[in-house]
Amino acid sequence: MSDTGICRHLCVDMQRLFGEETPWHIPWMDRVREPVAAIARAHPAETIFTRFVPPRVPDEASGMWRDYFEKWSNMTRSALGEEMVDLLPELRALVPPAKVFDKPIYSPWLDGKLHRRLQEEQVTTLVISGGETDVCVLAAVMGAIDLGYRIILAKDAICSVSDETHDKSLALYASRFSVQLSLKTTEDILRWWG
């Protein structure tokens, strides 16, 4: 990996609602907690944690998201409790200086706020970690590629509930986006981003 300017760590949705026993529990999250935390601890001031924030009740969502949260009404904030939206404790301890960016959908890019903040800081490269490889990480990666960022995907610091779609997503990232995206281990990232 060559140096390509200012870098930030974008850590996607490492939250209690996915890490604890809920219908959306990601068993793999336990395996990636330490690599994710290692990157964040090495660069807390350069880390941005996204949080997927469900509506309080399904009627607060719009379009097909309302139907989605009617199906998953047990995953709304009124059913779960507000505290379940929070980051995993070891990551929460890094805020501040790490920052938190809340989003009501899979992508962190749609409203433009995150991109504007990164542009103001002249960021050109994003190290991406978190979950899920084939949902919110995918949305973060695709948006970042569209916006022109160089992506370094921490392949041992991303997770999914499905081994099959995780593996296929990694193959897709490596084959279709090899100019814009590099798959690296946490160890390689920490060595490069010293």
ChimeraX commands (.cxc) that place a marker at each C-alpha (Angstrom):
marker #1 position 0.00,0.00,0.00 radius 0.5
marker #1 position 1.40,3.36,-0.91 radius 0.5
marker #1 position 0.70,6.55,0.98 radius 0.5
marker #1 position -2.25,8.37,-0.58 radius 0.5
marker #1 position -2.98,11.32,1.66 radius 0.5
marker #1 position -5.20,11.76,4.68 radius 0.5
marker #1 position -6.82,8.61,6.07 radius 0.5
marker #1 position -9.78,7.90,8.35 radius 0.5
marker #1 position -11.10,4.70,9.88 radius 0.5
marker #1 position -14.80,4.22,9.11 radius 0.5
marker #1 position -16.10,1.58,11.50 radius 0.5
marker #1 position -19.54,0.39,10.44 radius 0.5
marker #1 position -22.28,-0.49,12.96 radius 0.5
marker #1 position -20.35,-2.28,15.72 radius 0.5
marker #1 position -23.31,-1.91,18.05 radius 0.5
marker #1 position -24.95,-3.71,20.94 radius 0.5
marker #1 position -28.05,-4.55,18.88 radius 0.5
marker #1 position -25.84,-6.70,16.62 radius 0.5
marker #1 position -23.36,-7.88,19.25 radius 0.5
marker #1 position -25.81,-9.06,21.88 radius 0.5
marker #1 position -28.61,-11.64,21.85 radius 0.5
marker #1 position -31.22,-10.00,19.62 radius 0.5
marker #1 position -32.92,-11.23,16.43 radius 0.5
marker #1 position -30.19,-9.31,14.54 radius 0.5
marker #1 position -27.29,-10.86,16.46 radius 0.5
marker #1 position -24.16,-11.34,14.34 radius 0.5
marker #1 position -22.27,-14.29,15.87 radius 0.5
marker #1 position -19.13,-13.39,13.90 radius 0.5
marker #1 position -18.98,-10.00,15.60 radius 0.5
marker #1 position -17.15,-11.57,18.54 radius 0.5
marker #1 position -14.38,-12.72,16.18 radius 0.5
marker #1 position -13.77,-9.25,14.76 radius 0.5
marker #1 position -14.17,-7.15,17.91 radius 0.5
marker #1 position -10.46,-7.16,18.72 radius 0.5
marker #1 position -9.18,-6.32,15.21 radius 0.5
marker #1 position -11.75,-3.52,14.93 radius 0.5
marker #1 position -10.77,-2.18,18.35 radius 0.5
marker #1 position -7.06,-2.44,17.50 radius 0.5
marker #1 position -7.49,-0.12,14.51 radius 0.5
marker #1 position -9.69,2.27,16.51 radius 0.5
marker #1 position -7.31,2.31,19.49 radius 0.5
marker #1 position -4.34,3.03,17.21 radius 0.5
marker #1 position -6.16,6.00,15.63 radius 0.5
marker #1 position -9.04,7.13,17.88 radius 0.5
marker #1 position -9.06,10.73,16.65 radius 0.5
marker #1 position -9.22,9.47,13.06 radius 0.5
marker #1 position -12.03,6.97,13.71 radius 0.5
marker #1 position -15.68,7.52,12.81 radius 0.5
marker #1 position -18.16,4.97,14.16 radius 0.5
marker #1 position -21.44,4.67,12.27 radius 0.5
marker #1 position -24.55,3.52,14.09 radius 0.5
marker #1 position -27.64,2.10,12.41 radius 0.5
marker #1 position -30.47,3.75,14.34 radius 0.5
marker #1 position -33.88,2.09,13.94 radius 0.5
marker #1 position -36.96,4.28,14.33 radius 0.5
marker #1 position -38.63,4.52,17.72 radius 0.5
marker #1 position -41.75,2.89,16.17 radius 0.5
marker #1 position -42.42,1.59,12.63 radius 0.5
marker #1 position -44.67,4.57,11.75 radius 0.5
marker #1 position -41.65,6.90,12.02 radius 0.5
marker #1 position -40.02,5.17,9.03 radius 0.5
marker #1 position -40.88,6.07,5.44 radius 0.5
marker #1 position -41.49,4.07,2.29 radius 0.5
marker #1 position -40.53,0.42,2.40 radius 0.5
marker #1 position -38.58,1.04,5.61 radius 0.5
marker #1 position -41.98,1.28,7.35 radius 0.5
marker #1 position -42.87,-2.20,6.07 radius 0.5
marker #1 position -39.44,-3.44,7.09 radius 0.5
marker #1 position -39.84,-2.19,10.65 radius 0.5
marker #1 position -43.39,-3.51,10.85 radius 0.5
marker #1 position -41.84,-6.93,10.16 radius 0.5
marker #1 position -39.02,-6.21,12.65 radius 0.5
marker #1 position -41.06,-4.25,15.21 radius 0.5
marker #1 position -39.10,-6.03,17.96 radius 0.5
marker #1 position -35.99,-4.18,16.68 radius 0.5
marker #1 position -37.40,-0.66,17.00 radius 0.5
marker #1 position -35.99,1.57,19.72 radius 0.5
marker #1 position -39.21,1.42,21.74 radius 0.5
marker #1 position -38.97,-2.38,21.85 radius 0.5
marker #1 position -35.19,-2.69,22.26 radius 0.5
marker #1 position -34.44,0.28,24.46 radius 0.5
marker #1 position -32.30,3.23,23.42 radius 0.5
marker #1 position -29.16,1.76,25.01 radius 0.5
marker #1 position -29.06,-1.09,22.46 radius 0.5
marker #1 position -28.27,1.38,19.67 radius 0.5
marker #1 position -24.98,2.23,21.36 radius 0.5
marker #1 position -21.55,1.02,20.31 radius 0.5
marker #1 position -19.92,-2.01,21.86 radius 0.5
marker #1 position -18.43,-0.89,25.21 radius 0.5
marker #1 position -14.76,-1.10,24.20 radius 0.5
marker #1 position -15.47,1.14,21.20 radius 0.5
marker #1 position -17.75,3.52,23.12 radius 0.5
marker #1 position -14.81,4.14,25.47 radius 0.5
marker #1 position -12.92,5.74,22.54 radius 0.5
marker #1 position -15.57,8.47,22.00 radius 0.5
marker #1 position -14.26,11.17,22.11 radius 0.5
marker #1 position -11.86,11.65,20.40 radius 0.5
marker #1 position -13.50,9.16,18.01 radius 0.5
marker #1 position -16.71,10.46,16.45 radius 0.5
marker #1 position -20.14,8.88,16.02 radius 0.5
marker #1 position -22.25,9.22,12.89 radius 0.5
marker #1 position -25.88,8.03,13.13 radius 0.5
marker #1 position -27.82,6.83,10.10 radius 0.5
marker #1 position -31.39,5.53,9.70 radius 0.5
marker #1 position -30.52,3.40,6.63 radius 0.5
marker #1 position -27.74,1.10,5.46 radius 0.5
marker #1 position -25.64,3.76,3.74 radius 0.5
marker #1 position -23.83,6.53,5.62 radius 0.5
marker #1 position -23.59,8.63,2.46 radius 0.5
marker #1 position -27.14,9.46,1.38 radius 0.5
marker #1 position -27.62,12.77,3.22 radius 0.5
marker #1 position -24.14,14.04,2.27 radius 0.5
marker #1 position -23.08,15.02,5.81 radius 0.5
marker #1 position -20.34,12.43,6.22 radius 0.5
marker #1 position -18.86,13.16,2.79 radius 0.5
marker #1 position -18.86,16.93,3.49 radius 0.5
marker #1 position -17.07,16.39,6.80 radius 0.5
marker #1 position -14.44,14.17,5.18 radius 0.5
marker #1 position -13.96,16.63,2.32 radius 0.5
marker #1 position -13.46,19.49,4.78 radius 0.5
marker #1 position -10.69,17.40,6.36 radius 0.5
marker #1 position -9.26,16.58,2.89 radius 0.5
marker #1 position -9.63,12.83,3.49 radius 0.5
marker #1 position -8.73,10.67,0.49 radius 0.5
marker #1 position -8.48,7.17,2.01 radius 0.5
marker #1 position -10.85,5.18,4.20 radius 0.5
marker #1 position -9.99,2.10,6.22 radius 0.5
marker #1 position -13.33,0.30,6.60 radius 0.5
marker #1 position -14.21,-2.26,9.27 radius 0.5
marker #1 position -17.41,-3.51,10.93 radius 0.5
marker #1 position -20.58,-5.30,9.93 radius 0.5
marker #1 position -22.17,-6.62,7.89 radius 0.5
marker #1 position -19.91,-7.41,4.96 radius 0.5
marker #1 position -22.86,-7.85,2.59 radius 0.5
marker #1 position -25.22,-5.13,3.90 radius 0.5
marker #1 position -24.04,-1.96,5.69 radius 0.5
marker #1 position -20.34,-2.48,4.91 radius 0.5
marker #1 position -21.33,-3.03,1.28 radius 0.5
marker #1 position -23.36,0.20,1.29 radius 0.5
marker #1 position -20.45,2.10,2.87 radius 0.5
marker #1 position -17.94,0.68,0.39 radius 0.5
marker #1 position -20.06,1.31,-2.71 radius 0.5
marker #1 position -20.85,4.89,-1.70 radius 0.5
marker #1 position -17.20,5.59,-0.89 radius 0.5
marker #1 position -16.13,4.21,-4.27 radius 0.5
marker #1 position -18.74,6.36,-6.02 radius 0.5
marker #1 position -17.44,9.42,-4.14 radius 0.5
marker #1 position -13.85,8.71,-5.18 radius 0.5
marker #1 position -12.26,7.53,-1.94 radius 0.5
marker #1 position -9.50,4.95,-1.87 radius 0.5
marker #1 position -10.75,2.04,0.25 radius 0.5
marker #1 position -8.69,-0.26,2.43 radius 0.5
marker #1 position -11.03,-2.98,3.64 radius 0.5
marker #1 position -9.88,-4.73,6.82 radius 0.5
marker #1 position -10.72,-8.27,5.75 radius 0.5
marker #1 position -10.23,-9.73,9.25 radius 0.5
marker #1 position -12.23,-6.89,10.87 radius 0.5
marker #1 position -15.51,-7.25,8.97 radius 0.5
marker #1 position -18.28,-9.75,9.66 radius 0.5
marker #1 position -21.61,-11.11,8.51 radius 0.5
marker #1 position -24.22,-13.61,9.66 radius 0.5
marker #1 position -23.66,-15.58,6.46 radius 0.5
marker #1 position -20.33,-17.22,5.61 radius 0.5
marker #1 position -21.45,-17.69,2.02 radius 0.5
marker #1 position -22.35,-14.05,1.30 radius 0.5
marker #1 position -19.34,-12.81,3.32 radius 0.5
marker #1 position -16.98,-14.89,1.17 radius 0.5
marker #1 position -18.72,-13.92,-2.06 radius 0.5
marker #1 position -18.64,-10.25,-1.06 radius 0.5
marker #1 position -14.89,-10.42,-0.44 radius 0.5
marker #1 position -14.42,-12.06,-3.85 radius 0.5
marker #1 position -16.55,-9.34,-5.45 radius 0.5
marker #1 position -14.58,-6.56,-3.75 radius 0.5
marker #1 position -11.27,-8.10,-4.84 radius 0.5
marker #1 position -12.22,-8.80,-8.44 radius 0.5
marker #1 position -14.52,-5.94,-9.44 radius 0.5
marker #1 position -13.07,-3.02,-7.46 radius 0.5
marker #1 position -9.34,-3.78,-7.37 radius 0.5
marker #1 position -8.38,-0.27,-8.56 radius 0.5
marker #1 position -10.39,1.53,-5.86 radius 0.5
marker #1 position -10.18,-1.05,-3.05 radius 0.5
marker #1 position -7.51,-3.12,-1.31 radius 0.5
marker #1 position -8.21,-6.03,1.02 radius 0.5
marker #1 position -5.69,-6.04,3.88 radius 0.5
marker #1 position -5.31,-7.61,7.30 radius 0.5
marker #1 position -5.47,-5.49,10.43 radius 0.5
marker #1 position -1.77,-6.17,11.00 radius 0.5
marker #1 position -0.91,-4.86,7.52 radius 0.5
marker #1 position -3.10,-1.79,8.04 radius 0.5
marker #1 position -1.53,-0.95,11.39 radius 0.5
marker #1 position 1.95,-1.35,9.94 radius 0.5
marker #1 position 1.09,0.89,6.95 radius 0.5
marker #1 position -0.83,3.48,8.99 radius 0.5
marker #1 position 1.83,3.93,11.64 radius 0.5
marker link #1:1,2 radius 0.2
marker link #1:2,3 radius 0.2
marker link #1:3,4 radius 0.2
marker link #1:4,5 radius 0.2
marker link #1:5,6 radius 0.2
marker link #1:6,7 radius 0.2
marker link #1:7,8 radius 0.2
marker link #1:8,9 radius 0.2
marker link #1:9,10 radius 0.2
marker link #1:10,11 radius 0.2
marker link #1:11,12 radius 0.2
marker link #1:12,13 radius 0.2
marker link #1:13,14 radius 0.2
marker link #1:14,15 radius 0.2
marker link #1:15,16 radius 0.2
marker link #1:16,17 radius 0.2
marker link #1:17,18 radius 0.2
marker link #1:18,19 radius 0.2
marker link #1:19,20 radius 0.2
marker link #1:20,21 radius 0.2
marker link #1:21,22 radius 0.2
marker link #1:22,23 radius 0.2
marker link #1:23,24 radius 0.2
marker link #1:24,25 radius 0.2
marker link #1:25,26 radius 0.2
marker link #1:26,27 radius 0.2
marker link #1:27,28 radius 0.2
marker link #1:28,29 radius 0.2
marker link #1:29,30 radius 0.2
marker link #1:30,31 radius 0.2
marker link #1:31,32 radius 0.2
marker link #1:32,33 radius 0.2
marker link #1:33,34 radius 0.2
marker link #1:34,35 radius 0.2
marker link #1:35,36 radius 0.2
marker link #1:36,37 radius 0.2
marker link #1:37,38 radius 0.2
marker link #1:38,39 radius 0.2
marker link #1:39,40 radius 0.2
marker link #1:40,41 radius 0.2
marker link #1:41,42 radius 0.2
marker link #1:42,43 radius 0.2
marker link #1:43,44 radius 0.2
marker link #1:44,45 radius 0.2
marker link #1:45,46 radius 0.2
marker link #1:46,47 radius 0.2
marker link #1:47,48 radius 0.2
marker link #1:48,49 radius 0.2
marker link #1:49,50 radius 0.2
marker link #1:50,51 radius 0.2
marker link #1:51,52 radius 0.2
marker link #1:52,53 radius 0.2
marker link #1:53,54 radius 0.2
marker link #1:54,55 radius 0.2
marker link #1:55,56 radius 0.2
marker link #1:56,57 radius 0.2
marker link #1:57,58 radius 0.2
marker link #1:58,59 radius 0.2
marker link #1:59,60 radius 0.2
marker link #1:60,61 radius 0.2
marker link #1:61,62 radius 0.2
marker link #1:62,63 radius 0.2
marker link #1:63,64 radius 0.2
marker link #1:64,65 radius 0.2
marker link #1:65,66 radius 0.2
marker link #1:66,67 radius 0.2
marker link #1:67,68 radius 0.2
marker link #1:68,69 radius 0.2
marker link #1:69,70 radius 0.2
marker link #1:70,71 radius 0.2
marker link #1:71,72 radius 0.2
marker link #1:72,73 radius 0.2
marker link #1:73,74 radius 0.2
marker link #1:74,75 radius 0.2
marker link #1:75,76 radius 0.2
marker link #1:76,77 radius 0.2
marker link #1:77,78 radius 0.2
marker link #1:78,79 radius 0.2
marker link #1:79,80 radius 0.2
marker link #1:80,81 radius 0.2
marker link #1:81,82 radius 0.2
marker link #1:82,83 radius 0.2
marker link #1:83,84 radius 0.2
marker link #1:84,85 radius 0.2
marker link #1:85,86 radius 0.2
marker link #1:86,87 radius 0.2
marker link #1:87,88 radius 0.2
marker link #1:88,89 radius 0.2
marker link #1:89,90 radius 0.2
marker link #1:90,91 radius 0.2
marker link #1:91,92 radius 0.2
marker link #1:92,93 radius 0.2
marker link #1:93,94 radius 0.2
marker link #1:94,95 radius 0.2
marker link #1:95,96 radius 0.2
marker link #1:96,97 radius 0.2
marker link #1:97,98 radius 0.2
marker link #1:98,99 radius 0.2
marker link #1:99,100 radius 0.2
marker link #1:100,101 radius 0.2
marker link #1:101,102 radius 0.2
marker link #1:102,103 radius 0.2
marker link #1:103,104 radius 0.2
marker link #1:104,105 radius 0.2
marker link #1:105,106 radius 0.2
marker link #1:106,107 radius 0.2
marker link #1:107,108 radius 0.2
marker link #1:108,109 radius 0.2
marker link #1:109,110 radius 0.2
marker link #1:110,111 radius 0.2
marker link #1:111,112 radius 0.2
marker link #1:112,113 radius 0.2
marker link #1:113,114 radius 0.2
marker link #1:114,115 radius 0.2
marker link #1:115,116 radius 0.2
marker link #1:116,117 radius 0.2
marker link #1:117,118 radius 0.2
marker link #1:118,119 radius 0.2
marker link #1:119,120 radius 0.2
marker link #1:120,121 radius 0.2
marker link #1:121,122 radius 0.2
marker link #1:122,123 radius 0.2
marker link #1:123,124 radius 0.2
marker link #1:124,125 radius 0.2
marker link #1:125,126 radius 0.2
marker link #1:126,127 radius 0.2
marker link #1:127,128 radius 0.2
marker link #1:128,129 radius 0.2
marker link #1:129,130 radius 0.2
marker link #1:130,131 radius 0.2
marker link #1:131,132 radius 0.2
marker link #1:132,133 radius 0.2
marker link #1:133,134 radius 0.2
marker link #1:134,135 radius 0.2
marker link #1:135,136 radius 0.2
marker link #1:136,137 radius 0.2
marker link #1:137,138 radius 0.2
marker link #1:138,139 radius 0.2
marker link #1:139,140 radius 0.2
marker link #1:140,141 radius 0.2
marker link #1:141,142 radius 0.2
marker link #1:142,143 radius 0.2
marker link #1:143,144 radius 0.2
marker link #1:144,145 radius 0.2
marker link #1:145,146 radius 0.2
marker link #1:146,147 radius 0.2
marker link #1:147,148 radius 0.2
marker link #1:148,149 radius 0.2
marker link #1:149,150 radius 0.2
marker link #1:150,151 radius 0.2
marker link #1:151,152 radius 0.2
marker link #1:152,153 radius 0.2
marker link #1:153,154 radius 0.2
marker link #1:154,155 radius 0.2
marker link #1:155,156 radius 0.2
marker link #1:156,157 radius 0.2
marker link #1:157,158 radius 0.2
marker link #1:158,159 radius 0.2
marker link #1:159,160 radius 0.2
marker link #1:160,161 radius 0.2
marker link #1:161,162 radius 0.2
marker link #1:162,163 radius 0.2
marker link #1:163,164 radius 0.2
marker link #1:164,165 radius 0.2
marker link #1:165,166 radius 0.2
marker link #1:166,167 radius 0.2
marker link #1:167,168 radius 0.2
marker link #1:168,169 radius 0.2
marker link #1:169,170 radius 0.2
marker link #1:170,171 radius 0.2
marker link #1:171,172 radius 0.2
marker link #1:172,173 radius 0.2
marker link #1:173,174 radius 0.2
marker link #1:174,175 radius 0.2
marker link #1:175,176 radius 0.2
marker link #1:176,177 radius 0.2
marker link #1:177,178 radius 0.2
marker link #1:178,179 radius 0.2
marker link #1:179,180 radius 0.2
marker link #1:180,181 radius 0.2
marker link #1:181,182 radius 0.2
marker link #1:182,183 radius 0.2
marker link #1:183,184 radius 0.2
marker link #1:184,185 radius 0.2
marker link #1:185,186 radius 0.2
marker link #1:186,187 radius 0.2
marker link #1:187,188 radius 0.2
marker link #1:188,189 radius 0.2
marker link #1:189,190 radius 0.2
marker link #1:190,191 radius 0.2
marker link #1:191,192 radius 0.2
marker link #1:192,193 radius 0.2
marker link #1:193,194 radius 0.2
view
